[in-house]
């Protein structure tokens, strides 16, 4: 998620009470695995877009389980001293 300012070692603050909407950064569970992506919603379809060119976007396939677990509201940076 480097293109939206989230880097390895960052701590995410996630609000599970926010209703996820188009362009929100979300924590999702895809077939039992957690991932962080940008939510894209169009005409009743969703896509989980990567903000890091080394990872692919996720377009749900038949039989695939996707749950939006929460919305990322901020990050906490840690500095190595």
Biopython code that builds the backbone (N, CA, C, O; Angstrom):
import numpy as np
from Bio.PDB.StructureBuilder import StructureBuilder

atoms = [
    (1, "UNK", "N", (0.830, -1.192, 0.000)),
    (1, "UNK", "CA", (0.000, 0.000, 0.000)),
    (1, "UNK", "C", (0.875, 1.256, 0.000)),
    (1, "UNK", "O", (0.484, 2.309, 0.505)),
    (2, "UNK", "N", (2.046, 1.117, -0.570)),
    (2, "UNK", "CA", (3.003, 2.220, -0.559)),
    (2, "UNK", "C", (2.478, 3.472, -1.262)),
    (2, "UNK", "O", (2.830, 4.590, -0.887)),
    (3, "UNK", "N", (1.640, 3.285, -2.276)),
    (3, "UNK", "CA", (1.143, 4.449, -3.019)),
    (3, "UNK", "C", (0.139, 5.286, -2.225)),
    (3, "UNK", "O", (-0.195, 6.400, -2.628)),
    (4, "UNK", "N", (-0.343, 4.754, -1.098)),
    (4, "UNK", "CA", (-1.234, 5.536, -0.229)),
    (4, "UNK", "C", (-0.565, 5.824, 1.112)),
    (4, "UNK", "O", (-1.225, 6.262, 2.055)),
    (5, "UNK", "N", (0.754, 5.578, 1.200)),
    (5, "UNK", "CA", (1.512, 5.942, 2.391)),
    (5, "UNK", "C", (1.543, 4.915, 3.502)),
    (5, "UNK", "O", (1.922, 5.244, 4.626)),
    (6, "UNK", "N", (1.156, 3.680, 3.224)),
    (6, "UNK", "CA", (1.226, 2.618, 4.226)),
    (6, "UNK", "C", (2.420, 1.725, 3.883)),
    (6, "UNK", "O", (2.520, 1.198, 2.774)),
    (7, "UNK", "N", (3.332, 1.563, 4.863)),
    (7, "UNK", "CA", (4.568, 0.829, 4.626)),
    (7, "UNK", "C", (4.726, -0.303, 5.638)),
    (7, "UNK", "O", (4.051, -0.322, 6.667)),
    (8, "UNK", "N", (5.629, -1.255, 5.336)),
    (8, "UNK", "CA", (5.924, -2.344, 6.270)),
    (8, "UNK", "C", (6.265, -1.757, 7.638)),
    (8, "UNK", "O", (7.009, -0.782, 7.741)),
    (9, "UNK", "N", (5.718, -2.358, 8.671)),
    (9, "UNK", "CA", (5.994, -1.911, 10.031)),
    (9, "UNK", "C", (5.008, -0.888, 10.560)),
    (9, "UNK", "O", (4.983, -0.627, 11.763)),
    (10, "UNK", "N", (4.191, -0.299, 9.687)),
    (10, "UNK", "CA", (3.175, 0.658, 10.142)),
    (10, "UNK", "C", (2.093, -0.083, 10.923)),
    (10, "UNK", "O", (1.792, -1.244, 10.646)),
    (11, "UNK", "N", (1.524, 0.600, 11.892)),
    (11, "UNK", "CA", (0.396, 0.068, 12.646)),
    (11, "UNK", "C", (-0.863, 0.725, 12.088)),
    (11, "UNK", "O", (-0.931, 1.949, 11.976)),
    (12, "UNK", "N", (-1.854, -0.084, 11.740)),
    (12, "UNK", "CA", (-3.096, 0.446, 11.182)),
    (12, "UNK", "C", (-4.126, 0.632, 12.275)),
    (12, "UNK", "O", (-4.267, -0.213, 13.159)),
    (13, "UNK", "N", (-4.846, 1.739, 12.211)),
    (13, "UNK", "CA", (-5.997, 1.972, 13.073)),
    (13, "UNK", "C", (-7.217, 1.665, 12.212)),
    (13, "UNK", "O", (-7.424, 2.286, 11.170)),
    (14, "UNK", "N", (-8.030, 0.691, 12.660)),
    (14, "UNK", "CA", (-9.156, 0.205, 11.865)),
    (14, "UNK", "C", (-10.445, 0.419, 12.640)),
    (14, "UNK", "O", (-10.545, 0.044, 13.808)),
    (15, "UNK", "N", (-11.432, 1.024, 11.987)),
    (15, "UNK", "CA", (-12.747, 1.245, 12.597)),
    (15, "UNK", "C", (-13.735, 0.287, 11.944)),
    (15, "UNK", "O", (-14.022, 0.385, 10.751)),
    (16, "UNK", "N", (-14.247, -0.639, 12.745)),
    (16, "UNK", "CA", (-15.184, -1.627, 12.212)),
    (16, "UNK", "C", (-16.609, -1.095, 12.177)),
    (16, "UNK", "O", (-17.494, -1.748, 11.622)),
    (17, "UNK", "N", (-16.852, 0.087, 12.765)),
    (17, "UNK", "CA", (-18.198, 0.660, 12.788)),
    (17, "UNK", "C", (-18.505, 1.488, 11.542)),
    (17, "UNK", "O", (-19.670, 1.776, 11.267)),
    (18, "UNK", "N", (-17.484, 1.870, 10.793)),
    (18, "UNK", "CA", (-17.686, 2.679, 9.582)),
    (18, "UNK", "C", (-18.178, 1.781, 8.465)),
    (18, "UNK", "O", (-17.626, 0.706, 8.232)),
    (19, "UNK", "N", (-19.219, 2.225, 7.775)),
    (19, "UNK", "CA", (-19.706, 1.483, 6.605)),
    (19, "UNK", "C", (-18.723, 1.706, 5.454)),
    (19, "UNK", "O", (-18.505, 2.845, 5.042)),
    (20, "UNK", "N", (-18.127, 0.625, 4.931)),
    (20, "UNK", "CA", (-17.148, 0.792, 3.856)),
    (20, "UNK", "C", (-17.793, 1.334, 2.583)),
    (20, "UNK", "O", (-18.865, 0.894, 2.169)),
    (21, "UNK", "N", (-17.107, 2.303, 1.978)),
    (21, "UNK", "CA", (-17.594, 2.910, 0.731)),
    (21, "UNK", "C", (-16.481, 2.930, -0.302)),
    (21, "UNK", "O", (-15.317, 2.669, 0.004)),
    (22, "UNK", "N", (-16.863, 3.242, -1.521)),
    (22, "UNK", "CA", (-15.926, 3.337, -2.631)),
    (22, "UNK", "C", (-14.745, 4.234, -2.245)),
    (22, "UNK", "O", (-14.939, 5.309, -1.679)),
    (23, "UNK", "N", (-13.563, 3.802, -2.543)),
    (23, "UNK", "CA", (-12.265, 4.458, -2.325)),
    (23, "UNK", "C", (-11.758, 4.375, -0.885)),
    (23, "UNK", "O", (-10.662, 4.863, -0.609)),
    (24, "UNK", "N", (-12.509, 3.779, 0.041)),
    (24, "UNK", "CA", (-11.982, 3.579, 1.388)),
    (24, "UNK", "C", (-10.854, 2.541, 1.347)),
    (24, "UNK", "O", (-10.889, 1.601, 0.553)),
    (25, "UNK", "N", (-9.870, 2.725, 2.203)),
    (25, "UNK", "CA", (-8.855, 1.702, 2.411)),
    (25, "UNK", "C", (-9.446, 0.753, 3.447)),
    (25, "UNK", "O", (-9.849, 1.175, 4.531)),
    (26, "UNK", "N", (-9.493, -0.528, 3.105)),
    (26, "UNK", "CA", (-10.169, -1.493, 3.969)),
    (26, "UNK", "C", (-9.257, -2.665, 4.312)),
    (26, "UNK", "O", (-8.316, -2.989, 3.588)),
    (27, "UNK", "N", (-9.575, -3.285, 5.443)),
    (27, "UNK", "CA", (-9.012, -4.584, 5.774)),
    (27, "UNK", "C", (-10.075, -5.589, 5.356)),
    (27, "UNK", "O", (-11.220, -5.511, 5.802)),
    (28, "UNK", "N", (-9.700, -6.523, 4.509)),
    (28, "UNK", "CA", (-10.646, -7.517, 4.009)),
    (28, "UNK", "C", (-10.113, -8.914, 4.306)),
    (28, "UNK", "O", (-8.908, -9.133, 4.426)),
    (29, "UNK", "N", (-11.047, -9.846, 4.420)),
    (29, "UNK", "CA", (-10.684, -11.248, 4.563)),
    (29, "UNK", "C", (-11.084, -11.938, 3.259)),
    (29, "UNK", "O", (-12.263, -12.001, 2.910)),
    (30, "UNK", "N", (-10.085, -12.450, 2.550)),
    (30, "UNK", "CA", (-10.311, -13.113, 1.266)),
    (30, "UNK", "C", (-9.947, -14.587, 1.434)),
    (30, "UNK", "O", (-8.782, -14.938, 1.619)),
    (31, "UNK", "N", (-10.961, -15.432, 1.367)),
    (31, "UNK", "CA", (-10.762, -16.878, 1.561)),
    (31, "UNK", "C", (-9.961, -17.183, 2.822)),
    (31, "UNK", "O", (-9.095, -18.058, 2.820)),
    (32, "UNK", "N", (-10.258, -16.451, 3.906)),
    (32, "UNK", "CA", (-9.625, -16.703, 5.200)),
    (32, "UNK", "C", (-8.336, -15.953, 5.456)),
    (32, "UNK", "O", (-7.792, -16.040, 6.557)),
    (33, "UNK", "N", (-7.820, -15.207, 4.466)),
    (33, "UNK", "CA", (-6.577, -14.453, 4.634)),
    (33, "UNK", "C", (-6.858, -12.958, 4.677)),
    (33, "UNK", "O", (-7.635, -12.445, 3.871)),
    (34, "UNK", "N", (-6.225, -12.257, 5.621)),
    (34, "UNK", "CA", (-6.388, -10.806, 5.721)),
    (34, "UNK", "C", (-5.553, -10.097, 4.663)),
    (34, "UNK", "O", (-4.451, -10.533, 4.331)),
    (35, "UNK", "N", (-6.094, -8.996, 4.136)),
    (35, "UNK", "CA", (-5.376, -8.152, 3.195)),
    (35, "UNK", "C", (-5.846, -6.714, 3.373)),
    (35, "UNK", "O", (-6.940, -6.472, 3.882)),
    (36, "UNK", "N", (-5.022, -5.767, 2.956)),
    (36, "UNK", "CA", (-5.386, -4.346, 2.985)),
    (36, "UNK", "C", (-5.398, -3.860, 1.544)),
    (36, "UNK", "O", (-4.405, -3.983, 0.826)),
    (37, "UNK", "N", (-6.529, -3.309, 1.131)),
    (37, "UNK", "CA", (-6.691, -2.854, -0.254)),
    (37, "UNK", "C", (-7.597, -1.625, -0.281)),
    (37, "UNK", "O", (-8.207, -1.261, 0.725)),
    (38, "UNK", "N", (-7.670, -0.997, -1.446)),
    (38, "UNK", "CA", (-8.603, 0.108, -1.680)),
    (38, "UNK", "C", (-9.881, -0.487, -2.259)),
    (38, "UNK", "O", (-9.844, -1.201, -3.261)),
    (39, "UNK", "N", (-11.008, -0.189, -1.622)),
    (39, "UNK", "CA", (-12.290, -0.718, -2.070)),
    (39, "UNK", "C", (-12.784, 0.060, -3.283)),
    (39, "UNK", "O", (-12.818, 1.290, -3.272)),
    (40, "UNK", "N", (-13.163, -0.667, -4.321)),
    (40, "UNK", "CA", (-13.754, -0.064, -5.517)),
    (40, "UNK", "C", (-15.129, -0.700, -5.700)),
    (40, "UNK", "O", (-15.238, -1.918, -5.848)),
    (41, "UNK", "N", (-16.174, 0.119, -5.692)),
    (41, "UNK", "CA", (-17.543, -0.359, -5.879)),
    (41, "UNK", "C", (-18.147, 0.344, -7.079)),
    (41, "UNK", "O", (-18.173, 1.572, -7.156)),
    (42, "UNK", "N", (-18.634, -0.467, -8.021)),
    (42, "UNK", "CA", (-19.289, 0.082, -9.209)),
    (42, "UNK", "C", (-20.416, -0.844, -9.631)),
    (42, "UNK", "O", (-20.214, -2.046, -9.805)),
    (43, "UNK", "N", (-21.582, -0.288, -9.791)),
    (43, "UNK", "CA", (-22.754, -1.001, -10.298)),
    (43, "UNK", "C", (-22.945, -2.349, -9.572)),
    (43, "UNK", "O", (-23.153, -3.383, -10.206)),
    (44, "UNK", "N", (-22.869, -2.311, -8.248)),
    (44, "UNK", "CA", (-23.104, -3.512, -7.462)),
    (44, "UNK", "C", (-21.967, -4.514, -7.428)),
    (44, "UNK", "O", (-22.111, -5.580, -6.831)),
    (45, "UNK", "N", (-20.849, -4.203, -8.047)),
    (45, "UNK", "CA", (-19.689, -5.097, -8.044)),
    (45, "UNK", "C", (-18.568, -4.456, -7.244)),
    (45, "UNK", "O", (-18.424, -3.234, -7.216)),
    (46, "UNK", "N", (-17.783, -5.294, -6.601)),
    (46, "UNK", "CA", (-16.645, -4.774, -5.869)),
    (46, "UNK", "C", (-15.341, -5.303, -6.449)),
    (46, "UNK", "O", (-15.294, -6.343, -7.106)),
    (47, "UNK", "N", (-14.301, -4.552, -6.180)),
    (47, "UNK", "CA", (-12.939, -4.936, -6.533)),
    (47, "UNK", "C", (-12.063, -4.412, -5.403)),
    (47, "UNK", "O", (-12.315, -3.330, -4.872)),
    (48, "UNK", "N", (-11.054, -5.160, -5.040)),
    (48, "UNK", "CA", (-10.097, -4.721, -4.043)),
    (48, "UNK", "C", (-8.819, -4.353, -4.789)),
    (48, "UNK", "O", (-8.126, -5.221, -5.320)),
    (49, "UNK", "N", (-8.520, -3.061, -4.823)),
    (49, "UNK", "CA", (-7.404, -2.568, -5.621)),
    (49, "UNK", "C", (-6.157, -2.422, -4.772)),
    (49, "UNK", "O", (-6.200, -1.909, -3.654)),
    (50, "UNK", "N", (-5.061, -2.877, -5.315)),
    (50, "UNK", "CA", (-3.779, -2.773, -4.642)),
    (50, "UNK", "C", (-3.206, -1.372, -4.840)),
    (50, "UNK", "O", (-3.365, -0.765, -5.900)),
    (51, "UNK", "N", (-2.546, -0.876, -3.813)),
    (51, "UNK", "CA", (-1.853, 0.410, -3.945)),
    (51, "UNK", "C", (-0.350, 0.171, -3.887)),
    (51, "UNK", "O", (0.417, 1.035, -3.463)),
    (52, "UNK", "N", (0.049, -1.008, -4.317)),
    (52, "UNK", "CA", (1.447, -1.380, -4.402)),
    (52, "UNK", "C", (1.593, -2.186, -5.696)),
    (52, "UNK", "O", (0.949, -3.224, -5.851)),
    (53, "UNK", "N", (2.417, -1.728, -6.605)),
    (53, "UNK", "CA", (2.495, -2.380, -7.916)),
    (53, "UNK", "C", (2.973, -3.830, -7.884)),
    (53, "UNK", "O", (2.829, -4.537, -8.882)),
    (54, "UNK", "N", (3.533, -4.289, -6.774)),
    (54, "UNK", "CA", (4.001, -5.675, -6.722)),
    (54, "UNK", "C", (2.894, -6.654, -6.333)),
    (54, "UNK", "O", (3.110, -7.866, -6.354)),
    (55, "UNK", "N", (1.719, -6.149, -5.981)),
    (55, "UNK", "CA", (0.597, -7.011, -5.608)),
    (55, "UNK", "C", (-0.569, -6.795, -6.568)),
    (55, "UNK", "O", (-0.809, -5.671, -7.011)),
    (56, "UNK", "N", (-1.298, -7.873, -6.893)),
    (56, "UNK", "CA", (-2.401, -7.742, -7.848)),
    (56, "UNK", "C", (-3.682, -7.236, -7.186)),
    (56, "UNK", "O", (-3.860, -7.350, -5.973)),
    (57, "UNK", "N", (-4.572, -6.675, -8.011)),
    (57, "UNK", "CA", (-5.928, -6.361, -7.558)),
    (57, "UNK", "C", (-6.672, -7.671, -7.351)),
    (57, "UNK", "O", (-6.292, -8.703, -7.905)),
    (58, "UNK", "N", (-7.737, -7.626, -6.547)),
    (58, "UNK", "CA", (-8.549, -8.812, -6.313)),
    (58, "UNK", "C", (-9.957, -8.545, -6.826)),
    (58, "UNK", "O", (-10.658, -7.669, -6.320)),
    (59, "UNK", "N", (-10.354, -9.295, -7.817)),
    (59, "UNK", "CA", (-11.723, -9.257, -8.330)),
    (59, "UNK", "C", (-12.359, -10.575, -7.911)),
    (59, "UNK", "O", (-11.882, -11.641, -8.300)),
    (60, "UNK", "N", (-13.445, -10.517, -7.112)),
    (60, "UNK", "CA", (-14.048, -11.763, -6.618)),
    (60, "UNK", "C", (-14.464, -12.705, -7.739)),
    (60, "UNK", "O", (-15.027, -12.294, -8.753)),
    (61, "UNK", "N", (-14.168, -13.974, -7.521)),
    (61, "UNK", "CA", (-14.553, -15.022, -8.469)),
    (61, "UNK", "C", (-15.694, -15.836, -7.860)),
    (61, "UNK", "O", (-15.925, -15.766, -6.653)),
    (62, "UNK", "N", (-16.395, -16.590, -8.663)),
    (62, "UNK", "CA", (-17.472, -17.452, -8.164)),
    (62, "UNK", "C", (-16.942, -18.363, -7.071)),
    (62, "UNK", "O", (-15.904, -19.005, -7.232)),
    (63, "UNK", "N", (-17.661, -18.413, -5.960)),
    (63, "UNK", "CA", (-17.287, -19.279, -4.858)),
    (63, "UNK", "C", (-16.251, -18.702, -3.923)),
    (63, "UNK", "O", (-15.943, -19.308, -2.897)),
    (64, "UNK", "N", (-15.703, -17.538, -4.254)),
    (64, "UNK", "CA", (-14.700, -16.919, -3.401)),
    (64, "UNK", "C", (-15.390, -16.145, -2.279)),
    (64, "UNK", "O", (-16.392, -15.469, -2.512)),
    (65, "UNK", "N", (-14.856, -16.245, -1.073)),
    (65, "UNK", "CA", (-15.421, -15.566, 0.080)),
    (65, "UNK", "C", (-14.622, -14.297, 0.371)),
    (65, "UNK", "O", (-13.412, -14.345, 0.592)),
    (66, "UNK", "N", (-15.325, -13.156, 0.366)),
    (66, "UNK", "CA", (-14.695, -11.882, 0.698)),
    (66, "UNK", "C", (-15.552, -11.183, 1.740)),
    (66, "UNK", "O", (-16.759, -11.012, 1.565)),
    (67, "UNK", "N", (-14.900, -10.780, 2.835)),
    (67, "UNK", "CA", (-15.582, -10.030, 3.894)),
    (67, "UNK", "C", (-14.796, -8.752, 4.146)),
    (67, "UNK", "O", (-13.585, -8.796, 4.361)),
    (68, "UNK", "N", (-15.480, -7.615, 4.121)),
    (68, "UNK", "CA", (-14.832, -6.360, 4.482)),
    (68, "UNK", "C", (-14.868, -6.280, 6.008)),
    (68, "UNK", "O", (-15.937, -6.144, 6.603)),
    (69, "UNK", "N", (-13.704, -6.366, 6.632)),
    (69, "UNK", "CA", (-13.584, -6.479, 8.079)),
    (69, "UNK", "C", (-13.628, -5.121, 8.769)),
    (69, "UNK", "O", (-14.160, -5.006, 9.873)),
    (70, "UNK", "N", (-13.071, -4.084, 8.126)),
    (70, "UNK", "CA", (-13.065, -2.754, 8.716)),
    (70, "UNK", "C", (-12.435, -1.740, 7.782)),
    (70, "UNK", "O", (-11.857, -2.087, 6.752)),
    (71, "UNK", "N", (-12.560, -0.467, 8.168)),
    (71, "UNK", "CA", (-12.034, 0.641, 7.368)),
    (71, "UNK", "C", (-10.809, 1.223, 8.076)),
    (71, "UNK", "O", (-10.859, 1.529, 9.267)),
    (72, "UNK", "N", (-9.725, 1.369, 7.343)),
    (72, "UNK", "CA", (-8.503, 1.954, 7.893)),
    (72, "UNK", "C", (-8.717, 3.467, 8.010)),
    (72, "UNK", "O", (-9.042, 4.137, 7.030)),
    (73, "UNK", "N", (-8.528, 3.990, 9.222)),
    (73, "UNK", "CA", (-8.734, 5.428, 9.447)),
    (73, "UNK", "C", (-7.418, 6.192, 9.580)),
    (73, "UNK", "O", (-7.369, 7.396, 9.327)),
    (74, "UNK", "N", (-6.354, 5.494, 9.977)),
    (74, "UNK", "CA", (-5.056, 6.150, 10.096)),
    (74, "UNK", "C", (-3.967, 5.104, 10.283)),
    (74, "UNK", "O", (-4.240, 3.917, 10.463)),
    (75, "UNK", "N", (-2.721, 5.579, 10.234)),
    (75, "UNK", "CA", (-1.581, 4.693, 10.486)),
    (75, "UNK", "C", (-0.690, 5.329, 11.539)),
    (75, "UNK", "O", (-0.689, 6.544, 11.738)),
    (76, "UNK", "N", (0.056, 4.483, 12.195)),
    (76, "UNK", "CA", (1.066, 4.936, 13.158)),
    (76, "UNK", "C", (2.399, 4.455, 12.627)),
    (76, "UNK", "O", (2.586, 3.266, 12.367)),
    (77, "UNK", "N", (3.324, 5.388, 12.467)),
    (77, "UNK", "CA", (4.658, 5.064, 11.954)),
    (77, "UNK", "C", (5.577, 4.704, 13.117)),
    (77, "UNK", "O", (5.530, 5.327, 14.177)),
    (78, "UNK", "N", (6.402, 3.705, 12.906)),
    (78, "UNK", "CA", (7.415, 3.356, 13.894)),
    (78, "UNK", "C", (8.778, 3.673, 13.308)),
    (78, "UNK", "O", (9.055, 3.380, 12.146)),
    (79, "UNK", "N", (9.629, 4.281, 14.137)),
    (79, "UNK", "CA", (10.966, 4.638, 13.691)),
    (79, "UNK", "C", (11.980, 3.714, 14.340)),
    (79, "UNK", "O", (11.923, 3.471, 15.546)),
    (80, "UNK", "N", (12.896, 3.205, 13.553)),
    (80, "UNK", "CA", (13.977, 2.377, 14.090)),
    (80, "UNK", "C", (15.084, 3.303, 14.555)),
    (80, "UNK", "O", (15.659, 4.051, 13.764)),
    (81, "UNK", "N", (15.370, 3.248, 15.822)),
    (81, "UNK", "CA", (16.389, 4.142, 16.391)),
    (81, "UNK", "C", (17.658, 3.375, 16.644)),
    (81, "UNK", "O", (18.639, 3.946, 17.122)),
]
sb = StructureBuilder()
sb.init_structure("model")
sb.init_model(0)
sb.init_chain("A")
sb.init_seg("    ")
for serial, (resi, resn, name, xyz) in enumerate(atoms, 1):
    if name == "N":
        sb.init_residue(resn, " ", resi, " ")
    sb.init_atom(name, np.array(xyz, "f"), 0.0, 1.0, " ", f" {name:<3s}", serial, name[0])
structure = sb.get_structure()
